[in-house]
């Protein structure tokens, strides 16, 4: 398991380095600190690797890196991530983080999906940012 995760991270970092020549990334968390204008350019790379990780904690930096206004390419994938993520007791769970990413992206094309999510009681704890997004879409 460790070797598989390590290999996925390594390939992701190599692919980002090749895409952005001159950008130095030491670890997966460096993605979060990149210039947000670059996120839109490499969102497809991040999305490709998001589904390769099975552990939610490993997906966090990718979701954070996708949390950029206008990154509409990530919306549908993040809706699926929200719906399929495991429940966590923590105040800022992975599901909340995905909801926050959707809030930051502000894709009006997924309004119906967001409305459906916030209507489900089991998602109430993690849907605060989605409710805020719907209010802003009015």
C-alpha positions in Angstrom: 0.0 0.0 0.0 2.7 2.5 1.0 4.7 1.8 -2.2 1.6 2.3 -4.3 0.8 5.6 -2.7 4.4 6.7 -2.9 4.5 5.9 -6.6 1.2 7.8 -7.3 2.6 10.9 -5.6 5.9 10.6 -7.4 4.2 10.3 -10.8 1.9 13.2 -10.0 4.8 15.4 -9.0 6.8 14.4 -12.1 3.8 15.2 -14.4 3.3 18.6 -12.8 7.0 19.4 -13.1 7.0 18.4 -16.8 3.8 20.5 -17.5 5.3 23.5 -15.7 8.9 23.6 -16.6 10.7 25.6 -13.9 8.2 24.9 -11.2 9.7 23.1 -8.3 7.4 20.8 -6.3 9.0 18.7 -3.5 5.8 17.1 -2.2 2.1 16.9 -2.9 1.3 19.7 -0.5 3.3 22.2 -2.6 0.4 22.0 -5.1 -1.7 23.9 -2.6 0.8 26.8 -2.5 1.1 27.3 -6.3 -0.2 30.4 -8.1 -4.0 29.9 -8.4 -3.9 31.0 -12.1 -1.8 27.8 -12.7 -4.4 25.5 -11.2 -6.8 26.0 -14.1 -4.1 24.9 -16.4 -3.3 21.7 -14.7 -6.7 20.8 -13.3 -7.0 17.8 -15.7 -3.7 16.4 -14.3 -4.9 16.8 -10.7 -8.3 15.2 -11.5 -6.5 12.2 -13.2 -4.7 11.5 -9.9 -7.5 12.3 -7.5 -9.2 9.0 -8.2 -6.0 7.0 -7.9 -5.8 7.6 -4.2 -8.0 5.5 -2.0 -7.3 7.3 1.3 -9.2 10.5 1.7 -6.2 12.1 3.6 -4.1 11.7 0.5 -6.7 13.4 -1.7 -6.8 16.6 0.5 -4.0 18.5 -1.2 -5.5 17.8 -4.6 -8.9 19.0 -3.6 -7.4 22.1 -2.0 -5.5 22.8 -5.2 -8.7 22.5 -7.3 -10.5 25.0 -5.0 -10.1 27.9 -7.4 -12.9 30.1 -8.8 -13.7 29.1 -12.4 -12.2 25.6 -12.2 -15.4 24.2 -13.7 -13.7 21.1 -15.1 -13.5 19.8 -11.5 -17.1 20.4 -10.5 -18.7 17.0 -11.5 -15.8 15.0 -10.1 -16.0 16.9 -6.8 -19.7 16.4 -6.6 -19.0 12.6 -6.9 -16.3 12.9 -4.3 -18.7 14.6 -1.9 -21.3 11.9 -2.4 -18.9 9.0 -2.1 -16.7 10.2 0.7 -16.7 8.4 4.0 -18.4 10.1 7.0 -15.9 11.7 9.5 -16.6 13.1 13.0 -14.1 15.9 12.6 -15.3 19.5 12.3 -13.5 20.0 9.0 -13.9 16.5 7.4 -12.9 15.6 3.9 -16.5 15.9 2.8 -16.6 19.5 4.2 -13.3 20.2 2.3 -14.9 19.0 -1.0 -17.9 21.2 -0.3 -15.7 24.1 0.3 -13.9 23.4 -3.0 -17.2 23.5 -4.8 -18.0 26.8 -3.0 -14.7 28.3 -4.2 -15.3 27.1 -7.8 -18.8 28.6 -7.9 -20.1 26.6 -10.9 -23.7 27.6 -11.5 -24.1 24.6 -13.8 -24.2 22.2 -10.9 -26.9 24.1 -8.9 -29.4 21.3 -9.2 -26.9 18.7 -7.9 -26.0 21.0 -5.0 -29.7 21.4 -4.1 -30.1 17.7 -4.1 -27.1 17.2 -1.8 -28.2 19.8 0.8 -31.7 18.2 0.9 -30.2 14.9 2.2 -30.1 14.8 6.0 -26.9 12.7 6.2 -25.0 15.5 4.5 -26.2 18.3 6.7 -23.0 18.5 8.9 -20.8 18.9 5.9 -23.0 21.0 3.5 -22.6 24.5 5.1 -20.5 25.8 2.3 -22.9 24.3 -0.3 -25.8 26.1 1.4 -23.8 29.3 1.3 -23.1 28.7 -2.4 -26.8 28.3 -3.2 -27.6 31.5 -1.4 -25.0 33.3 -3.5 -26.5 31.8 -6.7 -29.9 33.3 -6.1 
